[in-house]
């Protein structure tokens, strides 16, 4: 990125040079008989006041004081008339833009006081009443123009502050949007990780169990073929659910997958019977107690309940060594409760309850809809997973408002 050649500092230097040239030329051109010689004192004052403008934005108060002193000294000493007062006007405007309001107001008041004193000393021998009238008119006119310059500077200052505040708000909003986008991306990655884990882990666990059964039953073709048939059904269901997840990622339109084959219906507690049937077919008897609550459930709650049951059955198949599982599904006025009990051994190491991906996913799914889930040894042995999913949690409210 190339740097700008015309910077504010260089603009101030150019302004100072222009003020010096204009003041010298006009003072020399308006010199009259009786005026004090411009050289050397007048030129020194003009040079000092003009040069101060080169640093007007970096040191506005110092420049204001210097130009005020130069203006108050230059004119009473009788030097040729010229626009040196405009140097003070520029400094006053800069102070109004860069400083608090009391700074330019104080300078204007001091300049007026100096003007009054100089007029009083100059006209002490004249008509006092006429001098007072003329002095009052001059002070009133000077005050008006000085206040007008200060008001203009304050307007520019307020506009600049407003623009700076708007820019800060825009930057803060941009940072907030970026943080929100990162947060949503992280949550989406976690959601997809849970979804893929639940889809793949359960079905592949069933395939693994049936494959083992087929190997041990090679001497019984009927049993082996039944196991292979279960493997085929489980693998087909896995492909359908996986295709459904990928279809969501690719935002595929229509009801078919990207290869034209139908995708699996959205998992819900209404289809939990199919899940239990597949698990039972894999050799782990599952009993359903209770029934799915009537009426449509919030979609996130419905999906979370299904996936929690699925993951608990996966753990029972893969890790618990269970011989039977009981799934309880019930509802209260404001929540759905699912409970899965098996007669297996459960994790031998308590730390596994916190470190396992499956149990962590169960807790995350429950928390995502405003609920809670617990997992641990059952009261009569075995292992229990229990989740309470409120119907009006954060996800449920979002679903209803949609």
C-alpha positions as CSV (number, residue, x, y, z in Angstrom):
1,X,0.0,0.0,0.0
2,X,1.5,3.3,-1.1
3,X,1.7,6.2,1.4
4,X,-0.2,9.4,0.6
5,X,2.1,12.2,-0.5
6,X,-0.3,15.0,0.6
7,X,-0.5,14.6,4.3
8,X,-2.1,16.9,6.9
9,X,1.4,17.9,8.1
10,X,2.5,18.9,4.6
11,X,-0.8,20.8,4.1
12,X,-0.1,22.8,7.2
13,X,3.4,23.7,6.0
14,X,2.0,24.8,2.7
15,X,-0.6,26.9,4.5
16,X,2.1,28.6,6.6
17,X,4.2,29.3,3.5
18,X,1.2,30.8,1.7
19,X,0.2,32.9,4.7
20,X,3.8,34.3,4.9
21,X,3.9,35.2,1.2
22,X,0.4,36.8,1.2
23,X,1.0,38.8,4.4
24,X,4.4,40.2,3.2
25,X,3.1,41.1,-0.2
26,X,-0.1,42.7,1.0
27,X,1.6,44.5,3.9
28,X,4.3,45.9,1.6
29,X,1.6,46.9,-1.0
30,X,-0.6,48.8,1.5
31,X,2.3,50.7,3.2
32,X,1.5,54.4,3.6
33,X,3.5,57.4,4.7
34,X,3.7,57.5,8.4
35,X,3.5,53.7,8.9
36,X,6.3,52.0,10.8
37,X,8.9,50.4,8.6
38,X,8.0,46.8,7.9
39,X,11.6,45.7,8.2
40,X,12.8,44.2,10.5
41,X,10.2,44.1,13.3
42,X,7.0,43.8,11.1
43,X,8.6,41.1,9.0
44,X,9.7,39.2,12.1
45,X,6.1,39.3,13.5
46,X,4.6,38.2,10.2
47,X,7.1,35.4,9.9
48,X,6.5,34.2,13.5
49,X,2.7,34.2,13.1
50,X,2.7,32.5,9.7
51,X,5.3,29.9,10.6
52,X,3.3,28.9,13.7
53,X,0.6,27.6,11.4
54,X,2.9,24.8,10.2
55,X,2.2,23.0,13.5
56,X,-1.4,24.2,14.1
57,X,-2.9,20.7,14.4
58,X,-0.1,19.2,16.5
59,X,0.1,22.1,19.0
60,X,-3.1,24.1,18.6
61,X,-3.0,25.9,22.0
62,X,0.6,27.1,21.5
63,X,-0.2,28.3,17.9
64,X,-3.3,30.1,19.2
65,X,-1.3,32.0,21.8
66,X,1.5,32.9,19.4
67,X,-0.8,34.2,16.7
68,X,-2.9,36.2,19.3
69,X,0.2,37.8,20.7
70,X,1.6,38.6,17.2
71,X,-1.8,40.2,16.2
72,X,-2.1,42.2,19.4
73,X,1.5,43.5,19.0
74,X,1.6,44.1,15.2
75,X,-1.3,46.5,14.7
76,X,-0.8,48.9,17.6
77,X,2.9,49.4,16.6
78,X,1.8,51.1,13.4
79,X,3.1,48.6,10.9
80,X,1.5,48.6,7.4
81,X,-2.0,47.2,7.4
82,X,-2.4,43.6,6.2
83,X,-4.3,40.4,6.7
84,X,-2.1,39.2,9.6
85,X,-5.3,38.9,11.7
86,X,-6.4,36.0,9.5
87,X,-3.5,34.0,10.9
88,X,-5.1,34.3,14.3
89,X,-8.5,33.4,12.8
90,X,-7.1,30.2,11.3
91,X,-5.5,29.3,14.7
92,X,-8.8,30.1,16.5
93,X,-10.7,27.8,14.1
94,X,-8.1,25.0,14.6
95,X,-8.3,25.3,18.4
96,X,-12.2,25.1,18.2
97,X,-11.8,21.9,16.2
98,X,-9.0,20.3,18.2
99,X,-9.6,21.5,21.8
100,X,-12.3,21.9,24.3
101,X,-14.7,24.8,23.9
102,X,-13.2,26.9,26.8
103,X,-9.8,27.2,24.9
104,X,-11.1,29.2,21.9
105,X,-13.6,31.1,24.0
106,X,-10.8,32.2,26.4
107,X,-8.6,33.3,23.5
108,X,-11.5,35.3,22.0
109,X,-12.1,37.0,25.4
110,X,-8.4,37.9,25.8
111,X,-8.2,39.3,22.3
112,X,-11.2,41.4,22.9
113,X,-9.7,42.7,26.2
114,X,-6.5,43.5,24.4
115,X,-8.4,45.3,21.7
116,X,-10.2,47.4,24.2
117,X,-7.1,48.3,26.1
118,X,-5.2,49.2,22.9
119,X,-8.1,51.4,21.7
120,X,-8.3,53.1,25.1
121,X,-4.6,53.9,25.1
122,X,-4.6,55.1,21.5
123,X,-7.6,57.4,21.8
124,X,-7.0,58.7,25.3
125,X,-6.7,62.3,24.0
126,X,-9.8,62.2,21.8
127,X,-13.5,62.6,22.4
128,X,-14.2,60.1,25.2
129,X,-17.9,59.5,24.3
130,X,-17.2,59.0,20.6
131,X,-14.3,56.7,21.4
132,X,-16.5,54.6,23.7
133,X,-19.2,54.3,21.0
134,X,-16.7,53.4,18.4
135,X,-14.9,51.0,20.7
136,X,-18.2,49.3,21.7
137,X,-19.1,48.8,18.0
138,X,-15.7,47.5,17.2
139,X,-15.7,45.0,20.1
140,X,-19.3,43.9,19.2
141,X,-18.3,43.3,15.6
142,X,-15.1,41.5,16.5
143,X,-16.9,39.3,19.0
144,X,-19.5,38.3,16.5
145,X,-16.9,37.2,13.9
146,X,-14.8,35.4,16.5
147,X,-17.8,33.5,17.8
148,X,-18.8,32.7,14.3
149,X,-15.4,31.1,13.7
150,X,-15.6,29.2,17.0
151,X,-19.1,27.9,16.1
152,X,-17.8,26.7,12.7
153,X,-14.9,24.9,14.4
154,X,-17.2,23.3,16.9
155,X,-19.5,22.1,14.1
156,X,-16.6,20.5,12.3
157,X,-15.4,18.9,15.6
158,X,-18.8,17.5,16.3
159,X,-19.1,16.1,12.8
160,X,-15.7,14.5,13.1
161,X,-16.5,13.0,16.5
162,X,-19.8,11.7,15.1
163,X,-18.0,10.1,12.1
164,X,-15.3,8.6,14.4
165,X,-18.0,7.2,16.7
166,X,-19.9,5.7,13.7
167,X,-16.7,4.1,12.5
168,X,-16.0,2.6,15.9
169,X,-19.5,1.2,16.0
170,X,-19.1,-0.2,12.6
171,X,-15.8,-1.8,13.5
172,X,-17.3,-3.2,16.7
173,X,-20.3,-4.5,14.8
174,X,-17.9,-6.2,12.3
175,X,-16.0,-7.8,15.1
176,X,-19.2,-9.0,16.7
177,X,-20.3,-10.4,13.4
178,X,-17.0,-12.2,12.9
179,X,-17.2,-13.6,16.4
180,X,-20.8,-14.7,15.9
181,X,-19.8,-16.4,12.6
182,X,-16.9,-18.2,14.3
183,X,-19.2,-19.3,17.2
184,X,-21.9,-20.5,14.8
185,X,-19.3,-22.4,12.7
186,X,-17.9,-24.0,15.8
187,X,-21.4,-25.0,17.0
188,X,-22.2,-26.4,13.5
189,X,-19.0,-28.4,13.4
190,X,-19.9,-29.9,16.8
191,X,-23.5,-30.6,15.7
192,X,-22.3,-32.3,12.5
193,X,-19.7,-34.3,14.5
194,X,-22.5,-35.5,16.8
195,X,-24.8,-36.3,14.0
196,X,-22.2,-38.3,12.0
197,X,-21.1,-40.1,15.2
198,X,-24.7,-41.1,16.0
199,X,-25.5,-42.2,12.5
200,X,-22.4,-44.2,12.0
201,X,-21.6,-45.5,15.4
202,X,-24.9,-47.2,16.0
203,X,-25.3,-48.8,12.6
204,X,-21.7,-49.9,12.4
205,X,-21.9,-51.4,15.9
206,X,-24.9,-53.5,14.7
207,X,-23.0,-54.5,11.6
208,X,-20.0,-55.5,13.7
209,X,-22.2,-57.6,16.1
210,X,-24.0,-59.3,13.1
211,X,-20.7,-60.0,11.4
212,X,-19.3,-61.6,14.5
213,X,-22.5,-63.7,14.7
214,X,-22.2,-64.8,11.1
215,X,-18.6,-65.9,11.6
216,X,-19.6,-68.0,14.6
217,X,-22.5,-69.5,12.8
218,X,-20.8,-70.6,9.6
219,X,-22.0,-74.2,10.3
220,X,-25.6,-73.0,10.3
221,X,-26.3,-71.4,7.0
222,X,-29.8,-70.2,8.0
223,X,-28.4,-68.3,11.0
224,X,-25.5,-67.0,9.0
225,X,-27.7,-65.8,6.2
226,X,-30.0,-64.1,8.8
227,X,-27.0,-62.3,10.2
228,X,-25.9,-61.3,6.7
229,X,-29.4,-60.1,6.0
230,X,-29.3,-57.9,9.1
231,X,-25.9,-56.6,8.0
232,X,-27.4,-55.7,4.6
233,X,-30.3,-53.9,6.3
234,X,-28.1,-52.0,8.7
235,X,-25.7,-50.9,6.0
236,X,-28.5,-49.8,3.8
237,X,-30.0,-47.8,6.7
238,X,-26.6,-46.3,7.4
239,X,-26.2,-45.2,3.8
240,X,-29.7,-43.6,3.8
241,X,-29.1,-41.7,7.0
242,X,-25.6,-40.6,5.9
243,X,-27.0,-39.5,2.6
244,X,-29.6,-37.4,4.4
245,X,-26.9,-35.7,6.5
246,X,-24.8,-35.0,3.3
247,X,-27.9,-33.8,1.5
248,X,-28.4,-31.2,4.3
249,X,-24.8,-30.1,4.0
250,X,-25.1,-29.7,0.2
251,X,-28.6,-28.2,0.4
252,X,-30.0,-30.6,-2.1
253,X,-33.4,-29.7,-3.3
254,X,-36.3,-32.2,-3.5
255,X,-36.8,-35.4,-1.6
256,X,-34.2,-37.5,-3.2
257,X,-30.5,-37.7,-2.5
258,X,-27.8,-36.5,-4.8
259,X,-27.7,-39.8,-6.6
260,X,-31.5,-40.0,-7.0
261,X,-32.1,-42.5,-4.3
262,X,-34.4,-41.6,-1.4
263,X,-33.0,-40.3,1.8
264,X,-34.0,-41.5,5.2
265,X,-36.9,-39.7,6.9
266,X,-35.9,-37.3,9.6
267,X,-35.1,-39.2,12.9
268,X,-37.8,-38.7,15.5
269,X,-39.2,-40.4,18.6
270,X,-42.1,-41.6,16.5
271,X,-39.6,-43.8,14.7
272,X,-37.9,-45.1,17.8
273,X,-39.7,-48.4,17.3
274,X,-37.7,-49.1,14.1
275,X,-34.5,-48.3,16.0
276,X,-35.4,-50.8,18.8
277,X,-36.3,-53.4,16.3
278,X,-33.0,-53.2,14.5
279,X,-31.1,-53.4,17.8
280,X,-33.2,-56.5,18.8
281,X,-32.5,-58.0,15.4
282,X,-28.8,-57.6,16.2
283,X,-29.1,-59.9,19.2
284,X,-29.8,-57.4,22.0
285,X,-33.4,-57.6,23.2
286,X,-34.9,-54.2,23.8
287,X,-38.2,-53.5,25.6
288,X,-40.1,-50.2,25.2
289,X,-42.0,-48.9,28.2
290,X,-44.4,-46.0,27.8
291,X,-45.2,-44.3,24.6
292,X,-44.2,-41.3,22.5
293,X,-46.1,-38.2,23.6
294,X,-49.0,-37.3,21.4
295,X,-48.9,-34.3,19.2
296,X,-46.0,-32.7,17.3
297,X,-42.9,-32.1,19.4
298,X,-40.4,-29.3,18.7
299,X,-38.1,-30.7,16.0
300,X,-34.9,-30.2,18.0
301,X,-36.4,-32.0,21.0
302,X,-37.7,-34.8,18.9
303,X,-34.3,-35.3,17.2
304,X,-32.4,-35.1,20.5
305,X,-34.6,-37.7,22.1
306,X,-34.1,-40.1,19.2
307,X,-30.3,-39.6,19.1
308,X,-30.0,-40.1,22.9
309,X,-31.8,-43.4,22.7
310,X,-29.7,-44.4,19.7
311,X,-26.4,-43.5,21.4
312,X,-27.4,-45.3,24.6
313,X,-28.3,-48.5,22.6
314,X,-25.0,-48.2,20.8
315,X,-23.1,-48.1,24.1
316,X,-25.0,-51.1,25.3
317,X,-24.2,-53.1,22.2
318,X,-20.5,-52.1,22.0
319,X,-19.4,-51.7,25.6
320,X,-21.8,-52.9,28.2
321,X,-22.0,-56.6,27.5
322,X,-25.7,-56.3,28.2
323,X,-28.3,-59.0,27.6
324,X,-31.4,-56.9,27.8
325,X,-32.2,-53.2,27.5
326,X,-35.3,-51.3,28.6
327,X,-36.2,-48.0,27.1
328,X,-38.6,-45.7,29.0
329,X,-40.3,-42.8,27.2
330,X,-42.6,-40.5,29.0
331,X,-43.7,-36.9,29.2
332,X,-44.7,-34.3,31.7
333,X,-46.6,-31.1,31.1
334,X,-43.4,-29.3,30.0
335,X,-40.8,-32.0,29.1
336,X,-40.1,-35.3,27.5
337,X,-38.1,-37.8,29.5
338,X,-36.2,-40.7,28.0
339,X,-34.5,-43.4,30.2
340,X,-32.4,-46.3,29.0
341,X,-31.5,-49.1,31.4
342,X,-29.3,-52.1,30.6
343,X,-28.1,-55.0,32.7
344,X,-24.5,-54.8,31.5
345,X,-21.4,-53.8,33.5
346,X,-21.0,-50.2,32.4
347,X,-17.6,-48.4,32.4
348,X,-15.2,-49.8,34.9
349,X,-13.3,-46.5,35.1
350,X,-15.5,-43.5,36.3
351,X,-13.4,-41.2,34.2
352,X,-14.8,-42.9,31.1
353,X,-18.2,-41.3,32.0
354,X,-16.7,-37.9,31.3
355,X,-14.2,-38.7,28.4
356,X,-16.3,-40.8,26.1
357,X,-17.5,-39.2,22.9
358,X,-20.9,-40.9,23.0
359,X,-21.8,-39.9,26.6
360,X,-20.5,-36.4,26.0
361,X,-22.6,-36.2,22.9
362,X,-25.7,-37.2,24.9
363,X,-25.1,-34.4,27.4
364,X,-24.4,-31.9,24.6
365,X,-27.7,-32.9,22.8
366,X,-29.7,-32.5,26.0
367,X,-28.0,-29.1,26.8
368,X,-28.6,-27.9,23.3
369,X,-32.4,-27.9,23.9
370,X,-32.2,-26.6,27.4
371,X,-32.3,-29.9,29.2
372,X,-30.0,-32.2,31.1
373,X,-28.7,-35.8,30.9
374,X,-27.1,-38.1,33.4
375,X,-25.3,-41.4,32.9
376,X,-24.1,-43.9,35.4
377,X,-24.7,-47.1,37.3
378,X,-28.4,-48.0,37.7
379,X,-30.0,-48.4,41.1
380,X,-30.3,-52.2,40.6
381,X,-27.1,-52.6,38.7
382,X,-26.3,-52.3,35.0
383,X,-26.1,-48.8,33.5
384,X,-28.7,-46.0,33.2
385,X,-28.9,-43.0,30.8
386,X,-31.6,-40.5,31.7
387,X,-32.4,-37.3,29.9
388,X,-35.0,-34.6,30.5
389,X,-35.8,-32.5,27.4
390,X,-38.0,-29.4,28.1
391,X,-40.6,-28.6,25.5
392,X,-40.0,-24.9,25.8
393,X,-36.2,-24.8,26.1
394,X,-34.1,-22.5,23.8
395,X,-34.5,-24.9,20.9
396,X,-38.2,-25.4,21.5
397,X,-38.8,-21.7,21.6
398,X,-36.9,-21.1,18.4
399,X,-38.8,-23.8,16.7
400,X,-42.2,-22.3,17.7
401,X,-41.1,-18.8,16.8
402,X,-40.1,-20.0,13.3
